[in-house]
């Protein structure tokens, strides 16, 4: 068992840290809103700290799951950042979806302090975090990954090192690119079915068993047909992720025409007041066009 720090107790981090504690690790948590950390300790045990640096003192591993590039820099750097409290030889594992640029920047800053840095973005949504079955895609040094993988296993169904620093984040971009097209395709299929006078549930029951089947279809079609979007992965966060994808595509000369189009559809959803709706709300956008 290890001494583990977890920074960031949002909808993903809160249950992930809980799995670590349940596996017998000694967990200390930090959250920008202290009340959330207090609630976590009341539910799971463990300890909380007032700053990332305090939380990281004496830790074997420091895990983070925060909001964006600036949030990640904030919990890592400076006098109160985690790096200031970490001893040489410890491992920092970042589960935030951020740019590969900030990942490589922090990898270098950590290396200067003889700290290992693993970028380890996650996929599987809130349900995956709560059930401990996330997919984790990692970048960084092989030795650091080998040490971190048994700790990550507390909440992962699949965990793999893809390559050097930044490779995990680049893989997460592939994940979001694929999801964007899948959700739009599913939305259009259900919209078409309704326009054709078909029962969407009957349609999905049949086509989901063939080549059209996907996680999105199996897990989202019912809530889409029920006009229920107050759950899941928020549109605001998806647009943040797709922005990273599109910026990176410009840097590496990749062509993402469908992703760029779906990003604009999500912008329409935000204008409808759906920034906190699940990404499957692309279907609601189509219905609003009627």
Legacy VTK file of the C-alpha trace (Angstrom):
# vtk DataFile Version 3.0
C-alpha trace
ASCII
DATASET POLYDATA
POINTS 290 float
0.000 0.000 0.000
1.174 3.547 -0.741
0.796 7.042 0.589
-1.200 8.828 -2.109
-2.282 12.435 -2.562
-5.273 13.292 -4.742
-5.727 16.853 -6.015
-9.164 17.778 -7.357
-12.433 16.281 -6.168
-14.824 16.957 -9.020
-17.279 14.444 -10.458
-14.347 12.267 -11.540
-11.744 12.859 -8.856
-14.078 12.394 -5.888
-14.905 8.727 -6.631
-11.401 7.984 -7.952
-9.866 9.088 -4.675
-12.490 7.003 -2.892
-11.377 3.880 -4.743
-7.782 4.500 -3.673
-8.815 4.743 -0.036
-11.004 1.640 -0.334
-8.025 -0.316 -1.697
-6.123 0.414 1.491
-3.898 3.271 0.342
-3.276 6.144 2.747
-4.980 9.027 0.926
-4.721 12.770 1.532
-6.949 14.999 -0.578
-6.922 18.637 -1.627
-9.702 20.558 -3.315
-9.900 24.248 -4.136
-13.270 24.337 -2.345
-12.402 22.951 1.062
-15.973 21.877 1.823
-15.711 19.200 -0.865
-12.538 17.817 0.740
-14.233 17.841 4.144
-17.171 15.900 2.717
-14.818 13.368 1.116
-12.972 12.751 4.397
-16.276 12.386 6.232
-17.366 9.748 3.710
-14.139 7.870 3.053
-11.723 8.620 5.884
-8.181 9.656 5.033
-7.008 13.217 5.483
-7.216 16.624 3.797
-4.771 19.482 3.397
-5.090 23.202 2.814
-2.668 23.459 -0.127
-1.355 21.087 -2.800
2.134 21.386 -1.311
0.927 20.329 2.129
-1.077 17.487 0.637
1.938 16.202 -1.284
4.374 16.149 1.630
5.612 12.605 2.231
3.506 11.135 -0.597
4.711 8.287 -2.777
2.308 9.289 -5.543
0.410 12.491 -6.275
-2.606 12.221 -8.558
-4.483 15.189 -10.042
-7.781 15.632 -11.833
-8.562 19.314 -12.245
-10.095 21.517 -14.946
-7.699 22.853 -17.561
-4.111 23.873 -18.332
-4.102 26.822 -15.925
-5.684 24.784 -13.125
-3.031 22.111 -13.562
-0.203 24.645 -13.477
-1.798 26.099 -10.350
-1.766 22.844 -8.392
1.739 21.895 -9.564
3.831 25.060 -9.484
4.674 27.829 -7.035
5.341 27.820 -3.323
1.984 26.159 -2.586
2.059 23.811 -5.577
2.480 20.065 -5.252
5.995 20.036 -6.718
7.149 22.168 -3.766
6.020 19.504 -1.327
7.186 16.423 -3.228
10.460 14.672 -2.536
12.767 13.539 -5.317
11.886 10.128 -6.655
8.119 10.489 -6.232
5.631 10.211 -9.094
3.041 12.768 -10.189
0.156 11.327 -12.230
-2.110 13.790 -14.017
-5.585 12.596 -15.028
-6.748 15.991 -16.321
-7.483 16.411 -20.022
-5.085 19.199 -20.983
-2.817 20.151 -23.862
0.262 18.113 -24.640
2.146 21.420 -24.454
1.447 21.970 -20.739
2.099 18.284 -20.081
5.579 18.504 -21.552
6.201 21.789 -19.747
5.337 20.205 -16.390
7.246 17.019 -17.223
10.357 19.179 -17.632
9.661 21.167 -14.448
9.162 17.936 -12.511
12.326 16.420 -13.955
14.305 19.419 -12.703
13.188 18.427 -9.196
13.861 14.710 -9.813
10.118 14.046 -9.802
8.548 11.751 -12.381
5.515 13.065 -14.308
3.011 10.788 -16.057
0.192 12.219 -18.174
-2.737 9.856 -17.741
-6.018 11.287 -19.080
-9.099 9.162 -18.575
-12.185 8.062 -20.464
-15.350 6.459 -19.169
-17.249 9.377 -17.699
-18.683 9.807 -14.245
-20.133 6.295 -14.243
-16.724 4.846 -15.104
-15.121 6.768 -12.241
-17.796 5.711 -9.774
-17.578 2.053 -10.818
-13.779 1.994 -11.055
-13.698 0.972 -14.715
-11.991 3.889 -16.429
-9.764 3.669 -19.481
-6.435 5.374 -18.796
-4.021 6.380 -21.557
-0.549 7.311 -20.386
2.567 9.132 -21.512
5.907 9.426 -19.735
8.928 7.385 -18.783
8.466 3.617 -18.688
9.849 3.289 -15.155
7.478 5.921 -13.764
4.542 4.300 -15.520
5.459 0.868 -14.170
5.428 2.256 -10.630
2.149 4.151 -11.093
0.126 1.489 -12.909
-0.680 -0.612 -9.783
-1.971 2.549 -8.066
-4.056 3.601 -11.085
-5.521 0.079 -11.144
-7.747 1.062 -8.198
-10.100 2.807 -10.628
-9.077 1.543 -14.077
-10.342 -1.272 -16.240
-7.709 -0.547 -18.897
-4.413 1.280 -18.428
-1.663 1.498 -21.028
1.466 3.528 -21.675
1.267 4.851 -25.224
4.619 6.604 -25.403
6.743 9.454 -24.087
5.472 12.560 -22.294
2.376 13.963 -24.007
1.392 10.686 -25.680
-1.411 10.138 -23.187
-2.907 13.535 -23.939
-2.587 13.017 -27.693
-4.423 9.699 -27.299
-7.182 11.402 -25.305
-7.558 13.829 -28.216
-8.139 10.834 -30.491
-10.792 9.669 -28.040
-12.649 12.990 -28.084
-12.403 13.278 -31.866
-14.002 9.840 -32.228
-16.748 10.610 -29.697
-17.711 13.878 -31.375
-18.439 12.166 -34.678
-20.198 9.218 -33.016
-22.577 11.383 -30.989
-23.488 13.514 -33.984
-24.092 10.386 -36.071
-26.293 8.861 -33.376
-28.208 12.122 -32.999
-28.852 12.281 -36.726
-29.952 8.628 -36.828
-32.495 9.128 -34.025
-33.680 12.384 -35.572
-34.118 10.671 -38.931
-36.029 7.807 -37.300
-38.458 10.217 -35.669
-39.001 12.100 -38.929
-39.656 8.803 -40.681
-42.298 7.863 -38.117
-40.250 5.027 -36.616
-39.947 4.065 -32.957
-36.408 5.073 -32.013
-36.142 2.344 -29.381
-37.088 -0.349 -31.853
-34.592 1.036 -34.339
-31.733 1.030 -31.831
-32.605 -2.458 -30.596
-31.933 -3.722 -34.103
-29.074 -1.576 -35.374
-27.102 -1.671 -32.115
-26.498 -5.378 -32.684
-24.743 -4.708 -35.978
-21.974 -2.482 -37.282
-23.655 0.700 -36.016
-23.363 -0.338 -32.381
-21.266 1.780 -30.001
-20.930 2.715 -26.344
-22.714 5.967 -27.073
-25.625 4.147 -28.652
-25.954 1.604 -25.848
-25.641 4.118 -23.026
-27.236 7.290 -24.365
-30.070 6.534 -26.780
-32.747 6.161 -24.079
-31.898 9.404 -22.313
-31.752 11.157 -25.679
-35.211 9.930 -26.636
-36.484 10.864 -23.165
-35.105 14.417 -23.568
-32.949 13.922 -20.477
-29.556 15.619 -20.598
-28.879 16.697 -17.011
-26.120 14.127 -16.498
-22.887 12.856 -17.964
-20.034 14.806 -19.581
-20.860 18.492 -19.958
-20.860 20.297 -23.295
-18.658 23.043 -21.803
-15.967 20.476 -21.028
-16.312 18.841 -24.433
-15.788 22.179 -26.151
-12.688 22.730 -24.027
-11.382 19.328 -25.132
-12.262 19.834 -28.793
-10.525 23.209 -28.694
-7.356 21.412 -27.611
-7.843 18.899 -30.434
-8.312 21.587 -33.076
-5.378 23.688 -31.859
-3.145 20.611 -31.887
-4.399 19.640 -35.338
-3.202 23.008 -36.632
0.209 22.411 -35.040
0.690 18.948 -36.549
-1.113 19.613 -39.877
-3.939 17.116 -39.234
-7.294 17.576 -40.966
-10.350 17.416 -38.661
-13.301 18.726 -40.696
-15.999 16.721 -38.883
-14.594 17.605 -35.466
-14.548 21.298 -36.350
-18.166 21.112 -37.515
-19.386 19.252 -34.422
-17.554 21.761 -32.232
-19.720 24.474 -33.784
-22.831 22.374 -33.136
-21.829 22.225 -29.479
-21.475 26.011 -29.594
-25.121 26.103 -30.696
-26.049 23.940 -27.693
-24.271 26.392 -25.395
-26.313 29.208 -26.922
-29.428 27.174 -26.078
-28.352 27.252 -22.430
-27.006 23.718 -22.526
-23.424 24.227 -21.432
-23.905 21.787 -18.547
-25.965 19.292 -20.548
-24.480 15.930 -21.527
-22.717 15.765 -24.879
-25.612 13.694 -26.246
-27.608 16.958 -26.317
-26.608 17.284 -29.969
-29.906 15.457 -30.482
-31.753 18.263 -28.691
-30.117 20.742 -31.048
-31.511 18.878 -34.053
-34.990 18.816 -32.546
-34.771 22.572 -31.916
-34.227 23.091 -35.653
-37.667 21.667 -36.464
LINES 1 291
290 0 1 2 3 4 5 6 7 8 9 10 11 12 13 14 15 16 17 18 19 20 21 22 23 24 25 26 27 28 29 30 31 32 33 34 35 36 37 38 39 40 41 42 43 44 45 46 47 48 49 50 51 52 53 54 55 56 57 58 59 60 61 62 63 64 65 66 67 68 69 70 71 72 73 74 75 76 77 78 79 80 81 82 83 84 85 86 87 88 89 90 91 92 93 94 95 96 97 98 99 100 101 102 103 104 105 106 107 108 109 110 111 112 113 114 115 116 117 118 119 120 121 122 123 124 125 126 127 128 129 130 131 132 133 134 135 136 137 138 139 140 141 142 143 144 145 146 147 148 149 150 151 152 153 154 155 156 157 158 159 160 161 162 163 164 165 166 167 168 169 170 171 172 173 174 175 176 177 178 179 180 181 182 183 184 185 186 187 188 189 190 191 192 193 194 195 196 197 198 199 200 201 202 203 204 205 206 207 208 209 210 211 212 213 214 215 216 217 218 219 220 221 222 223 224 225 226 227 228 229 230 231 232 233 234 235 236 237 238 239 240 241 242 243 244 245 246 247 248 249 250 251 252 253 254 255 256 257 258 259 260 261 262 263 264 265 266 267 268 269 270 271 272 273 274 275 276 277 278 279 280 281 282 283 284 285 286 287 288 289
